Amino acid sequence: MVKVLRGFGLISPLLGIKQLPYWLRRKFHQAIKRRQEAQSTLTTLLTKRNPHERLGQNFTIDFFKKQWKAQQQFHTEHTEAEIDRRDKLVALYKQEATVEYMRERLQGPEIFLVTVAEVRELMDSIVAQSDSLASDIAELTG
């Protein structure tokens, strides 16, 4: 039992088998105390008037449950939106690195082996891609 609790990081490695019952009792009493405090707070809130209700009703448990669900949904949506924004930004930065690599290649000696039309086409492509990336990055970073 002690090894299992240690494996989950629930108890200290210094805690011996003899001290385990005392530790468990203390944890149990702390949990009971927290529950009583939560019940007391909830009872107090249930006697107060809910300013969000038009009929002047008091707070209800159902109101708190709905509020909690809405808060969880809000957090989930905003977290997912932020992850999507970061992923798009990373992709844009990778594309920007590719454009920079293309610019460097354009300055290398290999450029003399291609025709003028191919150089112009490559430069136009680099400029267009660079402008597009700059506007996309500005849009994502605000």
C-alpha positions in Angstrom: 0.0 0.0 0.0 2.8 2.4 0.9 4.6 1.7 -2.4 1.4 2.4 -4.4 0.8 5.7 -2.6 4.5 6.6 -3.1 4.3 5.7 -6.7 1.5 8.2 -7.2 3.4 10.8 -5.3 0.8 10.9 -2.6 3.1 10.4 0.4 6.7 11.2 1.2 9.3 8.4 0.7 10.3 9.1 4.4 6.9 8.1 5.7 7.0 4.6 7.3 4.3 2.0 7.5 3.8 2.8 11.1 3.0 6.4 10.3 0.6 5.6 7.5 -2.6 5.4 9.6 -1.9 8.7 11.2 -1.2 10.3 7.8 -4.4 8.8 6.3 -6.5 10.0 9.3 -5.1 13.5 8.9 -5.8 13.5 5.2 -9.4 12.3 5.8 -10.1 14.9 8.5 -8.7 17.6 6.1 -11.0 16.4 3.4 -14.0 16.5 5.8 -13.1 20.0 6.9 -12.9 21.2 3.2 -16.2 19.6 2.5 -17.9 21.3 5.5 -16.4 24.7 4.5 -17.7 24.2 0.9 -21.1 23.2 2.2 -21.2 26.3 4.5 -20.2 28.6 1.6 -22.8 27.1 -0.7 -25.5 27.4 2.0 -24.7 31.0 2.5 -24.8 31.7 -1.3 -28.1 29.9 -1.7 -29.7 32.3 0.8 -28.6 35.4 -1.2 -30.5 37.1 -4.0 -29.3 36.3 -7.5 -28.8 39.6 -9.4 -29.0 37.8 -12.7 -32.6 36.7 -12.2 -35.4 39.1 -13.0 -37.9 37.6 -10.6 -35.7 38.3 -7.5 -35.0 34.6 -6.8 -32.1 33.4 -4.8 -29.1 31.6 -6.2 -29.8 27.9 -7.0 -27.5 24.9 -7.4 -28.7 24.6 -10.9 -27.6 28.2 -11.6 -24.1 27.4 -10.4 -23.9 24.2 -12.4 -24.9 26.1 -15.6 -22.4 28.8 -14.8 -19.7 26.2 -14.3 -20.5 24.4 -17.6 -20.4 27.8 -19.4 -17.1 28.6 -17.9 -15.6 25.3 -18.9 -17.0 25.7 -22.4 -15.5 29.2 -22.7 -12.1 28.0 -21.5 -12.1 25.0 -23.9 -13.1 27.2 -26.9 -10.5 29.9 -26.1 -7.8 27.4 -25.5 -8.5 25.6 -28.8 -8.5 28.9 -30.6 -5.2 29.9 -29.2 -3.7 26.5 -30.1 -5.0 26.9 -33.7 -3.5 30.5 -33.9 -0.1 29.2 -32.7 -0.1 26.4 -35.2 -0.9 28.8 -38.0 1.8 31.1 -36.8 4.4 28.3 -36.7 3.5 27.3 -40.2 3.8 30.8 -41.4 7.2 31.2 -39.8 8.4 28.0 -41.5 7.2 29.4 -44.8 9.0 32.6 -44.1 12.2 30.6 -43.5 11.7 28.9 -46.8 11.4 32.3 -48.6 14.5 33.5 -46.9 16.4 30.4 -48.1 15.1 31.1 -51.6 16.5 34.6 -51.4 19.9 33.4 -50.3 19.9 30.9 -53.2 19.1 33.8 -55.5 22.3 35.5 -54.4 24.5 32.4 -55.0 26.6 31.7 -58.1 24.1 29.1 -59.4 21.9 32.0 -60.5 24.1 32.6 -63.5 23.2 29.2 -64.9 19.5 30.1 -65.4 17.8 32.4 -67.9 16.8 36.0 -67.1 13.1 35.0 -67.4 13.5 32.3 -64.8 15.3 34.7 -62.5 12.4 37.3 -62.9 9.9 34.6 -62.3 11.7 33.4 -59.2 12.0 36.9 -57.8 8.4 37.7 -58.5 7.4 34.5 -56.7 9.6 35.4 -53.7 8.2 38.9 -53.5 4.6 37.8 -53.7 5.1 35.0 -51.1 7.0 37.4 -48.8 4.2 40.0 -49.0 1.6 37.4 -48.4 3.4 35.9 -45.4 4.0 39.4 -43.9 0.3 40.2 -44.0 -0.7 36.8 -42.6 1.8 37.1 -39.8 0.6 40.7 -39.0 -3.0 39.5 -39.0 -2.2 36.6 -36.6 0.0 38.6 -34.2 -2.5 41.5 -34.0 
